[in-house]
């Protein structure tokens, strides 16, 4: 097995074939593009995960209360939240 550094010629020997190198370059480029697209997704105003102001959160809470949601009813929590979300 040859060493990666050839002492006689004084340069590095390439141990990868050109197809392997090309495959690694293409795979690296695809990973970079996909990571960049995830990080730069635009946040839409209708997105529920978007940052909201305190006034917006309070307004949504008041709308849920008006639709019949009771936060003190923790025994029926999943059902009462689902009922209220269907009413909106």
Backbone torsions as a table, in degrees:
resi	resn	phi	psi	omega
1	UNK	NA	123.2	-177.5
2	UNK	-75.0	150.8	176.2
3	UNK	-75.2	154.0	-179.0
4	UNK	-68.3	-18.3	179.7
5	UNK	-116.4	121.3	-179.1
6	UNK	-90.2	111.9	-175.6
7	UNK	-69.5	-26.2	-177.4
8	UNK	-74.9	-47.2	-177.2
9	UNK	-84.6	-27.1	178.2
10	UNK	81.7	15.6	177.8
11	UNK	-131.0	166.5	-178.7
12	UNK	-77.9	137.3	177.2
13	UNK	-90.9	137.9	179.7
14	UNK	-86.1	120.3	-177.5
15	UNK	-97.9	-11.3	180.0
16	UNK	-96.4	147.2	174.0
17	UNK	-78.0	164.6	-177.8
18	UNK	-67.4	-31.4	178.7
19	UNK	-71.0	-37.4	177.5
20	UNK	-65.7	-42.2	179.0
21	UNK	-64.1	-44.4	178.3
22	UNK	-62.0	-42.4	178.1
23	UNK	-60.3	-44.6	179.9
24	UNK	-65.2	-38.4	178.0
25	UNK	-66.2	-42.9	179.4
26	UNK	-66.4	-43.0	178.7
27	UNK	-62.8	-42.2	177.7
28	UNK	-63.1	-40.6	178.9
29	UNK	-65.5	-40.9	178.5
30	UNK	-64.0	-40.4	178.5
31	UNK	-64.8	-40.5	178.2
32	UNK	-64.5	-41.9	-179.6
33	UNK	-66.4	-42.5	-179.3
34	UNK	-68.0	-38.4	177.6
35	UNK	-65.1	-40.9	179.7
36	UNK	-65.8	-37.0	-179.4
37	UNK	-69.7	-32.8	178.0
38	UNK	-69.8	-42.1	-176.8
39	UNK	-72.4	-23.6	-174.9
40	UNK	-106.1	20.5	178.8
41	UNK	-65.2	135.4	178.9
42	UNK	-75.9	141.8	176.8
43	UNK	-92.7	122.7	-179.3
44	UNK	-89.9	148.5	-179.4
45	UNK	-62.3	-26.7	179.6
46	UNK	-83.7	-5.3	-178.1
47	UNK	-69.9	127.2	-178.6
48	UNK	-72.1	-17.5	179.6
49	UNK	-90.7	-2.5	-179.5
50	UNK	-70.6	151.9	178.2
51	UNK	-65.0	137.0	-178.5
52	UNK	-124.3	154.7	175.9
53	UNK	-81.0	165.8	178.6
54	UNK	-61.9	-36.5	179.5
55	UNK	-66.7	-38.1	178.8
56	UNK	-66.1	-42.1	179.3
57	UNK	-64.6	-42.6	178.9
58	UNK	-63.0	-41.4	179.9
59	UNK	-62.7	-43.7	178.3
60	UNK	-63.6	-39.0	178.3
61	UNK	-63.3	-42.3	179.3
62	UNK	-65.7	-35.2	176.2
63	UNK	-65.7	-40.7	177.6
64	UNK	-65.4	-41.0	178.1
65	UNK	-63.0	-40.6	179.4
66	UNK	-66.6	-28.3	179.6
67	UNK	-83.0	-5.3	175.5
68	UNK	114.0	4.0	179.2
69	UNK	-76.5	132.6	177.7
70	UNK	-120.3	108.0	-178.3
71	UNK	-66.9	-18.8	178.7
72	UNK	-78.1	-13.6	179.8
73	UNK	-88.5	71.2	-175.8
74	UNK	-79.2	-16.0	178.5
75	UNK	-69.1	-34.2	-179.8
76	UNK	-106.7	31.6	-170.1
77	UNK	-53.1	-57.5	-174.3
78	UNK	-64.0	-38.0	-176.4
79	UNK	-69.2	-44.0	-178.1
80	UNK	-68.8	-31.9	176.3
81	UNK	-69.7	-39.6	177.7
82	UNK	-66.4	-42.3	177.3
83	UNK	-59.2	-43.5	-178.9
84	UNK	-68.0	-38.6	-178.8
85	UNK	-68.1	-31.7	177.3
86	UNK	-72.6	-28.7	179.9
87	UNK	-73.9	-25.7	-179.3
88	UNK	-76.6	NA	NA
